[in-house]
């Protein structure tokens, strides 16, 4: 008969393997506050993201494994999360309090990039993460409209802008700094200054994820972002059609050039389900996002169907993950958010040698 001890409990929990990091949860340091009081055992499992898709499965496994030990009468498992600090590129200056910067990009306009960025941010916040969104699409800054914040200017405190909050997400955008009817006439050095200001002159506070809605294409804003701060990774948004895919290929190559890892591909407007018949229509083609991911060895983060709910939510300032939370579109965005968070954690937990070799290019 083995005496119930911390070592016995920890050794039993080594049976649980994180499917992404491919190590057991004890070795990874996920077990916290282990306490044994007679037959009562309690501990926390601290995962690398609150959006972990296998969170419930791990909790069930832990209860069953520890509950099966001789002498255990009660098991109390608390699930928690602590998002790891992204490594980024060593020469870039970090933003105080911001753990991971994620760029949302596309090779061309009209693919729903801002819609994806906004719903990704809100979905992560709904899962319990601390999230901000930086609207770096200075020529078409639509994030305030999609979040329903209007165009009131942000407050200033201690010479820093205070981001505007909506739906649990902190936001800054050129649209709240410049009148909505004023054209954005900016060139390279000015764009660099705008990006720098949004990153360093905004009091973001503590954030697990800062989502950056990039302008379409591969221009000055993308380069400035990569030069100024350590971007943990980029996600590229496409539609299934070939004209979109060809432009996204350029975006992928651009991120590779500036040493920003591409976390994966999101296919937006993948298909349409007719509400009256239930028939599926592949209006823009089929399988393009998966094909692109396979071509470059990237992760396919998911596909989001078309739906009037997405447009209505964006126009009303209530993203579809909130306004129509039971819709197929909302479910798809929540799944994509889980995948993005998962791959951010994988990137952040990579061995130091991998990061160094990537930086040296």
Secondary structure as the mmCIF struct_conf table of DSSP 4:
data_model
#
loop_
_struct_conf.conf_type_id
_struct_conf.id
_struct_conf.beg_label_comp_id
_struct_conf.beg_label_asym_id
_struct_conf.beg_label_seq_id
_struct_conf.end_label_comp_id
_struct_conf.end_label_asym_id
_struct_conf.end_label_seq_id
HELX_LH_PP_P HELX_LH_PP_P1 UNK A 2 UNK A 4
HELX_RH_AL_P HELX_RH_AL_P1 UNK A 6 UNK A 13
TURN_TY1_P TURN_TY1_P1 UNK A 14 UNK A 15
STRN STRN1 UNK A 17 UNK A 17
TURN_TY1_P TURN_TY1_P2 UNK A 19 UNK A 21
BEND BEND1 UNK A 23 UNK A 23
STRN STRN2 UNK A 24 UNK A 24
TURN_TY1_P TURN_TY1_P3 UNK A 25 UNK A 29
STRN STRN3 UNK A 31 UNK A 37
TURN_TY1_P TURN_TY1_P4 UNK A 38 UNK A 39
STRN STRN4 UNK A 40 UNK A 47
BEND BEND2 UNK A 48 UNK A 48
TURN_TY1_P TURN_TY1_P5 UNK A 50 UNK A 51
TURN_TY1_P TURN_TY1_P6 UNK A 53 UNK A 54
HELX_RH_AL_P HELX_RH_AL_P2 UNK A 55 UNK A 67
TURN_TY1_P TURN_TY1_P7 UNK A 68 UNK A 68
BEND BEND3 UNK A 69 UNK A 69
TURN_TY1_P TURN_TY1_P8 UNK A 70 UNK A 71
STRN STRN5 UNK A 74 UNK A 81
HELX_LH_PP_P HELX_LH_PP_P2 UNK A 83 UNK A 86
TURN_TY1_P TURN_TY1_P9 UNK A 90 UNK A 91
BEND BEND4 UNK A 92 UNK A 92
HELX_LH_PP_P HELX_LH_PP_P3 UNK A 93 UNK A 95
TURN_TY1_P TURN_TY1_P10 UNK A 96 UNK A 97
STRN STRN6 UNK A 98 UNK A 98
STRN STRN7 UNK A 101 UNK A 105
BEND BEND5 UNK A 107 UNK A 111
HELX_RH_AL_P HELX_RH_AL_P3 UNK A 113 UNK A 126
TURN_TY1_P TURN_TY1_P11 UNK A 127 UNK A 128
STRN STRN8 UNK A 131 UNK A 135
TURN_TY1_P TURN_TY1_P12 UNK A 138 UNK A 139
BEND BEND6 UNK A 140 UNK A 140
HELX_RH_AL_P HELX_RH_AL_P4 UNK A 143 UNK A 147
TURN_TY1_P TURN_TY1_P13 UNK A 148 UNK A 148
TURN_TY1_P TURN_TY1_P14 UNK A 150 UNK A 151
HELX_LH_PP_P HELX_LH_PP_P4 UNK A 152 UNK A 155
STRN STRN9 UNK A 156 UNK A 157
TURN_TY1_P TURN_TY1_P15 UNK A 158 UNK A 159
STRN STRN10 UNK A 160 UNK A 162
STRN STRN11 UNK A 164 UNK A 166
TURN_TY1_P TURN_TY1_P16 UNK A 167 UNK A 168
STRN STRN12 UNK A 169 UNK A 173
HELX_RH_3T_P HELX_RH_3T_P1 UNK A 174 UNK A 176
TURN_TY1_P TURN_TY1_P17 UNK A 177 UNK A 177
BEND BEND7 UNK A 178 UNK A 178
TURN_TY1_P TURN_TY1_P18 UNK A 180 UNK A 181
BEND BEND8 UNK A 182 UNK A 182
HELX_RH_AL_P HELX_RH_AL_P5 UNK A 188 UNK A 200
BEND BEND9 UNK A 201 UNK A 201
STRN STRN13 UNK A 202 UNK A 203
BEND BEND10 UNK A 206 UNK A 206
STRN STRN14 UNK A 207 UNK A 207
BEND BEND11 UNK A 208 UNK A 208
STRN STRN15 UNK A 209 UNK A 213
HELX_LH_PP_P HELX_LH_PP_P5 UNK A 214 UNK A 215
BEND BEND12 UNK A 216 UNK A 219
HELX_RH_AL_P HELX_RH_AL_P6 UNK A 220 UNK A 228
BEND BEND13 UNK A 229 UNK A 229
STRN STRN16 UNK A 233 UNK A 238
BEND BEND14 UNK A 240 UNK A 241
HELX_RH_AL_P HELX_RH_AL_P7 UNK A 242 UNK A 257
TURN_TY1_P TURN_TY1_P19 UNK A 258 UNK A 259
STRN STRN17 UNK A 262 UNK A 268
BEND BEND15 UNK A 269 UNK A 269
STRN STRN18 UNK A 272 UNK A 273
TURN_TY1_P TURN_TY1_P20 UNK A 275 UNK A 277
STRN STRN19 UNK A 280 UNK A 281
TURN_TY1_P TURN_TY1_P21 UNK A 283 UNK A 284
BEND BEND16 UNK A 286 UNK A 287
HELX_RH_AL_P HELX_RH_AL_P8 UNK A 288 UNK A 296
TURN_TY1_P TURN_TY1_P22 UNK A 297 UNK A 297
STRN STRN20 UNK A 300 UNK A 304
HELX_RH_AL_P HELX_RH_AL_P9 UNK A 308 UNK A 316
TURN_TY1_P TURN_TY1_P23 UNK A 317 UNK A 317
HELX_RH_AL_P HELX_RH_AL_P10 UNK A 320 UNK A 323
TURN_TY1_P TURN_TY1_P24 UNK A 324 UNK A 326
BEND BEND17 UNK A 327 UNK A 327
HELX_RH_AL_P HELX_RH_AL_P11 UNK A 328 UNK A 348
TURN_TY1_P TURN_TY1_P25 UNK A 349 UNK A 349
BEND BEND18 UNK A 350 UNK A 350
HELX_RH_AL_P HELX_RH_AL_P12 UNK A 352 UNK A 360
#
